[in-house]
Amino acid sequence: MGWQRKKKIHADIAERGYFQWNLIRSLAFGERDWIVLCTVWFLMSETRDFLTVTGFCAVLMGVFFLGPVFGMFIHLMTKFLYFRRKAAGKLPQTPEGLRRITWAANAICAPVIILLSWFAFDLFYQSVDSIVSGTAAAARDFVPQ
């Protein structure tokens, strides 16, 4: 096995390791973004409260459903930027350069994530609130015979 072949194998292993690290990081960032944005949406609203069953369920629905979607969106954007730079022959040679690619992907995805989280937060909160208030109203109206 020649030194060029070994160099290619090492480069492939490094690239795969970067993408695995990036996937884990992106998923964590997707969850973090959802929680931070939920906090902002709760603070901006005068009628919605986190310390209710509705508020807690709305946040959990986002953590389980939208956090991973946001994370995959960030991961795919990072892969797009990475392969675009790779095709141009301008790959960073340091871990800091690779981190800059992931931060650039976060910056590109941020407006979409903010917009989607606003609509999803409203949808989740209203959905859970209609279920909780409907159940409470049905329990109040129930009169045992």
C-alpha positions in Angstrom: 0.0 0.0 0.0 1.5 3.3 -1.1 1.7 6.5 0.9 -0.9 8.2 -1.3 -3.4 5.4 -0.6 -2.7 5.8 3.2 -3.1 9.5 2.9 -6.5 9.1 1.2 -7.6 6.6 3.9 -6.6 9.1 6.6 -8.4 11.9 4.9 -11.6 9.8 4.5 -11.5 8.8 8.2 -11.0 12.4 9.2 -13.9 13.5 7.0 -16.2 10.8 8.4 -15.2 11.7 11.9 -16.0 15.4 11.2 -19.4 14.5 9.9 -20.2 12.3 12.9 -19.1 15.0 15.3 -21.1 17.5 13.3 -24.2 15.4 13.3 -24.1 15.1 17.1 -23.4 18.8 17.5 -26.1 19.8 15.1 -28.7 17.7 16.8 -27.7 19.3 20.2 -27.9 22.8 18.6 -31.3 22.0 17.1 -32.6 21.1 20.6 -30.9 24.1 22.1 -32.3 26.5 19.5 -35.9 25.2 20.1 -35.6 25.7 23.9 -34.1 29.2 23.6 -36.7 30.3 21.1 -39.5 28.8 23.3 -38.2 30.9 26.2 -38.3 34.0 24.0 -41.8 33.2 22.8 -43.0 32.7 26.3 -41.4 35.9 27.5 -43.0 37.9 24.6 -46.5 36.5 25.3 -48.6 37.9 28.0 -51.2 35.1 27.8 -49.0 32.0 27.6 -47.2 30.5 30.6 -44.6 27.8 30.7 -45.7 26.7 34.2 -48.8 25.1 33.0 -49.6 21.7 31.5 -50.1 23.3 28.1 -46.8 25.2 28.2 -44.8 22.2 29.3 -46.4 19.9 26.7 -45.8 22.5 23.9 -42.1 22.7 24.8 -41.8 18.9 25.0 -43.5 18.4 21.6 -41.0 20.8 20.1 -38.1 19.0 21.8 -39.2 15.6 20.5 -40.4 16.7 17.0 -38.8 19.9 15.9 -35.4 19.8 17.7 -34.2 16.9 15.6 -35.6 18.5 12.4 -33.7 21.7 13.1 -30.6 19.7 13.9 -30.7 17.7 10.6 -31.3 21.0 8.7 -28.1 22.4 10.3 -26.2 19.2 9.6 -27.3 19.1 5.9 -26.4 22.8 5.5 -23.0 22.1 7.0 -22.4 19.2 4.6 -23.5 21.4 1.7 -21.0 24.1 2.7 -18.2 21.5 3.3 -18.6 19.8 -0.1 -18.9 23.1 -1.9 -15.6 24.2 -0.4 -14.1 20.8 -1.0 -15.0 21.0 -4.7 -13.4 24.5 -4.9 -10.3 23.1 -3.2 -10.5 25.4 -0.2 -11.0 23.0 2.7 -9.8 24.4 6.1 -6.8 22.6 7.5 -7.5 23.3 11.2 -10.4 22.3 13.6 -11.2 26.0 14.0 -11.8 26.3 10.3 -14.2 23.4 10.4 -16.0 25.0 13.3 -16.4 28.1 11.2 -18.2 26.1 8.6 -20.6 24.8 11.2 -21.2 28.3 12.6 -21.8 29.6 9.0 -24.4 26.8 8.6 -26.0 27.9 11.9 -26.1 31.5 10.7 -27.7 30.5 7.4 -30.3 28.3 9.0 -31.2 30.7 11.8 -33.8 32.8 10.0 -35.6 29.6 8.8 -35.5 28.1 12.3 -36.8 31.3 13.9 -39.7 31.5 11.5 -40.6 27.8 11.8 -40.3 27.8 15.5 -42.7 30.8 15.8 -45.4 29.0 13.8 -44.7 25.6 15.4 -44.8 27.1 18.9 -48.2 28.7 18.2 -49.5 25.5 16.7 -48.3 23.3 19.5 -49.5 25.7 22.2 -53.0 26.1 20.7 -53.3 22.3 20.0 -52.4 21.3 23.5 -54.5 24.1 25.0 -57.6 23.0 23.0 -57.2 19.5 24.3 -56.5 20.5 27.9 -59.3 23.1 28.0 -61.7 20.8 26.2 -61.0 18.0 28.7 -61.4 20.3 31.7 -64.7 21.7 30.3 -66.0 18.2 29.7 -65.1 17.2 33.3 -66.9 20.2 34.7 -70.0 19.5 32.6 -70.1 15.9 33.6 -72.9 15.3 36.1 -73.1 11.8 37.5 -76.6 10.3 37.3 
